Amino acid sequence: MQSKIIGLVARGLTLAGLLGISTSLVWAQSDADRISANLAPVGDICIAGDPCSDAPGAAPARAASAPSASTASSQTPAAAPEPAAEPAATAEPAADDFDVAATYQMRCFACHGTGAAGAPMFGNADAWGERMAKGMDAVLANAINGLGAMPPRGLCMDCTDDQLVALINYMVDGG
């Protein structure tokens, strides 16, 4: 009798163990599915001219089929596709449209208004005097190429060299 009980208990434990393993495998699979879903790309890139069947409003890509001999002679050659339109050139502001004070506030003030990272402060004759002693060409070259913590062109990528000179003079003179 005791051996029958031990046998039933052993079978029960074996069954419980198998259920536990299979349940954990199901959970592990669902975790893997969730992880894969989280790592999946959010979208696809569709470049103009490429067939993108999933793009909104895009025509589905069609497989090209060879024309039969009877239709080949009646077809006219397809016109070459028109070249892509050139991007519009960015209009440079006219010299009289350039607002030195506004550009200084937007592009230069964070460092030159506070002296951050050793930038010469707005209107500080001593700090600017040391730099201007090297000449405007040297100061302009530093502004164009960046120096120390200052990024190239002081992050005024749309400023012309003449506008950078105007900004430098504005900071040296203190407005």
C-alpha positions as CSV (number, residue, x, y, z in Angstrom):
1,M,0.0,0.0,0.0
2,Q,2.8,2.4,0.9
3,S,4.5,1.7,-2.4
4,K,1.3,2.6,-4.3
5,I,1.1,5.9,-2.5
6,I,4.7,6.6,-3.2
7,G,4.1,5.7,-6.9
8,L,1.1,8.1,-7.1
9,V,3.0,10.9,-5.4
10,A,5.9,10.4,-7.8
11,R,3.6,10.5,-10.8
12,G,1.9,13.6,-9.4
13,L,5.2,15.3,-8.9
14,T,6.4,14.3,-12.4
15,L,3.1,15.6,-13.9
16,A,3.3,18.9,-11.9
17,G,6.9,19.3,-13.0
18,L,6.0,18.8,-16.7
19,L,3.2,21.3,-16.4
20,G,5.5,23.8,-14.8
21,I,8.1,23.4,-17.5
22,S,5.6,23.7,-20.3
23,T,3.9,26.7,-18.7
24,S,7.3,28.5,-18.3
25,L,8.1,27.7,-21.9
26,V,4.8,29.3,-23.0
27,W,5.5,32.4,-20.9
28,A,9.1,32.6,-22.2
29,Q,7.7,32.4,-25.8
30,S,5.2,35.2,-25.1
31,D,8.0,37.3,-23.5
32,A,10.1,36.7,-26.6
33,D,7.2,37.8,-28.8
34,R,6.6,40.9,-26.8
35,I,10.3,41.8,-26.9
36,S,10.4,41.2,-30.6
37,A,7.4,43.5,-31.0
38,N,9.0,46.2,-28.9
39,L,12.2,46.0,-31.0
40,A,10.4,46.0,-34.4
41,P,10.8,49.1,-36.5
42,V,8.1,51.7,-36.1
43,G,7.9,52.4,-39.9
44,D,9.7,52.1,-43.2
45,I,11.4,54.7,-45.3
46,C,9.9,55.3,-48.7
47,I,12.1,57.3,-51.1
48,A,10.5,59.1,-53.9
49,G,10.7,57.0,-57.1
50,D,11.0,53.7,-55.2
51,P,8.0,51.4,-55.2
52,C,6.6,51.4,-51.7
53,S,3.5,49.3,-51.4
54,D,2.9,50.2,-47.7
55,A,3.2,53.9,-48.2
56,P,-0.1,55.8,-47.8
57,G,-1.3,56.8,-51.2
58,A,1.3,54.8,-53.0
59,A,0.4,52.6,-55.8
60,P,1.2,49.0,-55.2
61,A,4.4,47.8,-57.0
62,R,3.5,45.8,-60.1
63,A,5.6,43.0,-61.5
64,A,6.8,43.8,-64.9
65,S,5.8,41.4,-67.6
66,A,7.3,41.1,-71.0
67,P,5.1,42.4,-73.8
68,S,4.0,39.8,-76.3
69,A,5.3,40.1,-79.9
70,S,2.0,41.4,-81.2
71,T,1.8,44.3,-78.6
72,A,5.5,45.1,-78.7
73,S,5.4,46.5,-82.2
74,S,2.3,48.7,-81.4
75,Q,3.8,50.3,-78.3
76,T,5.7,53.5,-78.4
77,P,8.8,53.9,-76.3
78,A,8.0,55.3,-72.9
79,A,9.1,58.8,-72.3
80,A,12.1,59.2,-70.0
81,P,11.1,60.2,-66.5
82,E,11.5,63.8,-65.7
83,P,14.5,64.6,-63.4
84,A,13.6,65.3,-59.8
85,A,13.0,68.9,-59.1
86,E,16.0,70.7,-57.6
87,P,15.6,71.8,-54.1
88,A,14.8,75.5,-53.8
89,A,17.9,77.5,-53.1
90,T,17.8,79.1,-49.7
91,A,17.5,82.8,-50.2
92,E,20.3,84.6,-48.4
93,P,18.9,87.6,-46.6
94,A,19.9,90.9,-48.1
95,A,22.4,92.9,-46.1
96,D,19.7,95.4,-45.1
97,D,17.5,92.5,-43.8
98,F,20.1,91.1,-41.4
99,D,19.2,92.0,-37.8
100,V,22.5,91.9,-35.9
101,A,20.9,92.3,-32.4
102,A,18.3,89.5,-33.0
103,T,20.9,87.2,-34.4
104,Y,23.2,87.9,-31.5
105,Q,20.3,87.0,-29.1
106,M,19.5,83.9,-31.0
107,R,22.9,82.5,-31.8
108,C,25.6,84.2,-29.6
109,F,24.1,85.3,-26.3
110,A,24.1,81.9,-24.5
111,C,27.9,82.0,-24.4
112,H,29.0,85.6,-25.1
113,G,26.3,87.0,-22.8
114,T,27.4,84.9,-19.9
115,G,31.1,84.2,-20.5
116,A,30.3,80.4,-20.7
117,A,33.4,78.3,-21.6
118,G,35.6,81.3,-21.6
119,A,33.8,83.2,-24.4
120,P,34.6,86.9,-24.4
121,M,31.6,88.7,-23.0
122,F,29.5,91.2,-25.0
123,G,31.2,94.6,-24.8
124,N,34.1,93.5,-22.6
125,A,36.9,95.6,-24.1
126,D,39.7,93.7,-22.3
127,A,38.6,90.3,-23.4
128,W,37.9,91.4,-27.0
129,G,41.0,93.6,-27.1
130,E,43.2,90.5,-26.7
131,R,41.5,88.8,-29.6
132,M,41.2,91.8,-31.9
133,A,44.9,92.5,-31.5
134,K,45.4,89.5,-33.8
135,G,43.3,91.2,-36.4
136,M,39.8,90.8,-37.7
137,D,40.9,88.1,-40.2
138,A,42.2,85.9,-37.3
139,V,39.0,86.5,-35.2
140,L,36.8,85.8,-38.3
141,A,38.8,82.6,-39.0
142,N,38.2,81.4,-35.4
143,A,34.4,82.2,-35.8
144,I,34.2,80.3,-39.1
145,N,36.2,77.3,-37.9
146,G,35.2,77.3,-34.2
147,L,37.6,77.6,-31.3
148,G,37.6,75.7,-28.0
149,A,34.0,75.1,-27.0
150,M,32.6,77.4,-29.8
151,P,31.2,75.4,-32.7
152,P,32.0,76.4,-36.3
153,R,30.2,79.6,-37.3
154,G,28.9,79.9,-33.7
155,L,26.0,77.7,-34.9
156,C,25.0,80.5,-37.3
157,M,25.2,78.2,-40.3
158,D,23.1,80.6,-42.4
159,C,25.3,83.6,-41.7
160,T,27.6,84.9,-44.4
161,D,31.1,85.8,-43.6
162,D,30.1,89.5,-43.7
163,Q,27.3,88.9,-41.3
164,L,29.8,87.1,-38.9
165,V,32.0,90.2,-39.1
166,A,29.0,92.4,-38.2
167,L,28.2,90.1,-35.3
168,I,31.8,90.3,-34.1
169,N,31.8,94.1,-34.3
170,Y,28.5,94.2,-32.5
171,M,29.9,92.1,-29.6
172,V,33.2,94.0,-29.5
173,D,31.4,97.4,-29.5
174,G,28.8,96.3,-27.0
175,G,25.9,97.0,-29.3
